[in-house]
Amino acid sequence: MSVAFRVRASACALLAFSTPGLAYASARPPQYVIVSFDGAHDLAQWDRSRALAKRTGATFTYFLSCVFLLSPETRRLYQAPGKGPGRSNVGFALSKDEVAARLGQIWSARTEGHEIASHGCGHFDGKDWSKADWKKEFDAFSTILRDTYSLNGLPGEPAGWKDFASTQIHGFRAPYLSTNKALSATLAEAGFAYDASGVSRGPALPLSKDGMAHFALPQIPEGPSERRVIAMDYNLFVRHSGGLEKSDTDAVFENRAYVAFKAAFDAQYRGERIPLQLGFHFSLMNDGAYWRSLERFADDVCRQPEVACVSYENYLKRTAIPATGAAPAGIGG
């Protein structure tokens, strides 16, 4: 969340544009693909995502919900705005051992070059929250992440953990993509580098407002009628099965998602080279159809020439963000 990160990102962008040796041979910008995961709880999906990254050379952003760093014994340390202690829309870790395993995944991912960002804590809809409410949520996230080893009585805190927790969380995505003016003001005052809670009609360049970059998940054509849908697994889940779990033994859902992702990528790769953003959760919706489509997609595109599959953090280090008077709109999801 530091000003220093913003300065470093701007310097890297300037260096890339001013140093011939860093330019792409075609003189076109690379096609950026930004894949992120909301919640970041299930341990098997941590392993699976990191294996995918190693195979493809990608770096990902993990939007962490801090309640997954609290066990049944420590859950009451979190109190959301307007809620009683120990309340969460997504539960908590099931045991102290689970917390320890998740912390190991977070640290390993960070050392591998991935980004850990904030998804808040209890996954509540903050559309009616005040600045004080948002600050309370961000303070809870910061405290729980920084002190999670001691709060849970866990040994083996890595050297550098507190510095990571205190200075290296630069981004945020709101639960349900639900935002308000109080959120934007609080994020800016807290020194976040970016907010990834917006939604746009098709891929859109991030824009800068109040010293912060604003990213938007695109609505992309999908299915036989090519109706647009937010490029996120949950929205595809609702589109395909009404949000009710169905088997995908014939791979219909997987193929529809893959075709939509690939078509959106191809349009930009051959065209304007606007970054393509895709969002996922650590839940295997519709028999894991959307994770399988992600793996196929990343295997196909991330190693292509002039393609960079990067985290939001790494994207900001490589590029310059244009200023604007307005941020992308949020549309629940």
N, C-alpha and C positions, 0 to 999 in steps of 0.2 A: 504493500500500500504506500510505498515511499515515493517522495518526489524524485529521489535518486534513480528509481527504476524508470520514471518517465524521461529523465535526462539521458540515461543510457540508451533507452529505446530510440529516442530521436537521433542520438549520435550514431547508432548503428545504421539507421536508415540513411543518414547523410553519407556515411562512409560507403554504403552499398551503391548509392547513386553517383558518388564522385570518384570511385576507384575502378578503373577499367577492368582490372583483374577479377573483380567480384561480380561483374555484369554477366548475364546469361548470353550465350553465344548469339542467340537470335535477336538480342536487344529488346525482346518482349519481356514483360514481367512473367514470373513463373505463375502457373496455376496453383493457387493455394487451396488446400482442402483442410478445414478445421473441424475435427471430430471431438466431441465432448460427451461426458457422462455425468448425469445428475444423480446426486445421492451418494454414490460410491460406497455401497455397504457390503454387498455379497462378496465373500472372500474368493469363491471360485471364479467370479467374473473379473476380479482384480487380476488373478493369474491369467485368465483368458485374454484380457485386453493387453496386458503387458507382453504376452507371447505374440499377439498380433503385431504389436509395435516393433518388436525385435525382428519379426519376419519381414516387415515392410519398410522399416526405417522411419516410421512415423513417430511423432510425439503427440500426446493427447492432453486435454484438460479434464481434470476430475473436479467437479463441483461438489464438494464434500458437505454433507449434513452433519453437524457436530453432535447430534444425539447418538450417533453410532459410535461415539467415543465414550459413552456412559453406559455402565452396566446396571442391572436391576438394583444394585446396592447404592449406586451414585446418581441415579436418574433424577432424583429430586433436587439436584444441584442446578438443574435447568428450569427456568420459569419464563415462559413466553409472555409477551405483552397481552394483558387481559386474561391470562390463563392461570390455573393453579400450578404449583410445583409438580414436576414429573409428568407433564402432559406433552404429547407429541402426536402428530398426524401419521407418522411413519414408524413409531415404535422406538426402541432403543436396542443396543447390543444385548444379546441374550446371556452373556457371561463376561467376567473379567478376562478370561482366556481369549474370548472373541475380540475384545478390545485390543489386547496385546497383538494378536495376529493381524488385525487391521492396521495398527500402527506400523508394524513391520512392512506391510504392503505400501503404505503411504511413503515411508522413508525410502524403500527400494525404488518406487516409481520416481520419486524426486531425484534420487541419485542417477537414475537412467535418463534424466532430461525431461521428464513429464512435468506438467504444471498441476499444483494443487490450488484450487480456488474455493470460494465460499458459495454455498447454497443456503446459507443461514443455518438454523438449527432444527426446529420442529416442523418444518414444512407447512406453516400456516399461511393463509392468504392475507397478505399485508396491504391490500388495496385501500383499506380505511385506516391504516396506521399513521400516526403522527411521526414527526422527526424524533421525538423522545422514544417512541416505540421502536423505530428502526435502529436507533442508537443502542437501545437495550439489547436487541437481537444481535447486533454486530459485536457488542461488548461480550455477550455470552459466548459467541463463537470464538472470539480471540482468547478469552480466558480458558475455555475448555480445551481448545487446541494446544495452547501454550503449556498448560499445567496438567494435561491428561495423565501423564505418568504418575505424578504425585497424587492426583485426585483419586486414581484407581489403585494406588498402592502397588504400582508395577515397577520392577527393577529394569535396568538396562537402557535408560534414556540415552539416545545417541548424543554425542558431543555436537553441538550446533542445532539441536532440536528447537530450543527456545528462540534462537535467532531466526531460524526458518519460520516458525509460527508467528513471530512478531514483525518480520520485515519482508517476507516473501509471498504473502497472500495479496495479490494485486487485482483479482477479478471477482465478479459476483454475477450470479444468475438468480432471479427471483423465483421461488416456488410458484408453479402455475403460470409463469411469465407475467405475473400480476404486479403491476407497478403503480406508483403515483408520484406527484411532485415532491412529496416529503422524502421519498426514497432517493431520488436524484440528488437532492440537496445534501442528504446525509452521506451518501457515497462520496460526493465531492469533498465535503468537509473531512471525511475520514481518510482521504488521500488514495482512494482506489484509482487504478489506472483505467479500468474499463467496466462497463455493465453489458452483459450479454443477454438481456431479457427482452429485447425487441423482436418484432416480427415484420417482415417485409414481403412485398409481392415480387417474388423472384429474388435471386442473389443480389445483394446490395453491398456497396462499399461501406465500411464503418465510417462514422462521422464523429467529429470532436465537438463537444460542448462543455463549457465550464471546466476545461482542462482535462476532460475524461473522454475516452473513446466509447462509442455506443455501437454495439453489434446487434444484428437482427438475424434470427433464423428465417430462411426463405420459405415462402409457399411455392411448391414446385408441382408441375403437372403429374398426375398419377392415375393409373388404371385405364380401362378402355375408353372412358370419356375424357380423360386427361383433366379432370377437375383438380384444382390446386389444393394442396394439403401442406401443413407445416412439416418441414423435413425433420421430423422427430418420431421415434418409434411409438410413443404413446398415441400420437395423433393418427398414425397409420393403424394402430390397434383399434382405435375407435372407428375409423373409416371402414376397416375390413370386417370387424365382427361386433360392432356396437360396444366395444369395451368388455366383451365377454370372452373368456378363454376358449379357443377352439384348436383342435389339432390341425397341423399343417403337413400331414403326411404326403400330400400331393404337391407340396412346395408352391402352392398358388400365391400365398401371402408373401413368402420369401421372394419369389420371382417378380411379383408386382413391385415390391420395395426396391429390389436391385435395379430393375429397369428404370424406375423413376430416378434413383440416385445417379445411375450411369448417364441417363439422358440429360440431366441437369449438369453433370460434369462435362459431358461432351460439348454442350452448347457454349459453355464458358471457355473450355480448353481451345476450341476452334474459333472463339469469338473474342469477347472483351477481356477475358481473364479476370473476371470478378471472383473473389474468393467464394467457395462453396462451403457453407456451414451445415453440419449434420449433428443432431442431438440424439442421445440415447440414455437409457437407464440401465441399472444393473438387475433388471427384472426380465425374465425370458417370456415375453408376451407371445401369445399364439404359438406355443410350442417352440419358442426360440427363433421364430422366422426372421425377425428383424436383426438379430445378432448374426445369423448366418448370411443375411444379405450384406451386412456391414463387412464381414470378413471377405466375402467374394469381391465386394467393391474395392476395399483397401488393397487386397492382393492384386487386383487388376490395374489400379491407377497410381498407387503411391510410388511405384518404381519406374513410372514412365518418364521420358525426358521432359524437362521443364515443369515438373510437378513437385510441389513441396507439401507434404502432409504434416502439419505443424499444430502446436497448441496456440491458444490465443496469445499467451505470453510471448512465444517465439515469433508469431506474426508481427506483434507490435515492435519487437526488436529489429525486424527487417524492413519495416515500411514506414511511410509518413502518412498520417491521417489528416484529411482535409477538415477544415473547420466549417461549422454550420450553425444556424440559429435554432435548429430543432433536432431532437433525437428520434430514432425510429420508434414507432408506436408499439405498444404491447398488445397482444391478442391472446388471452388465456391459453392454456394448453398443457 
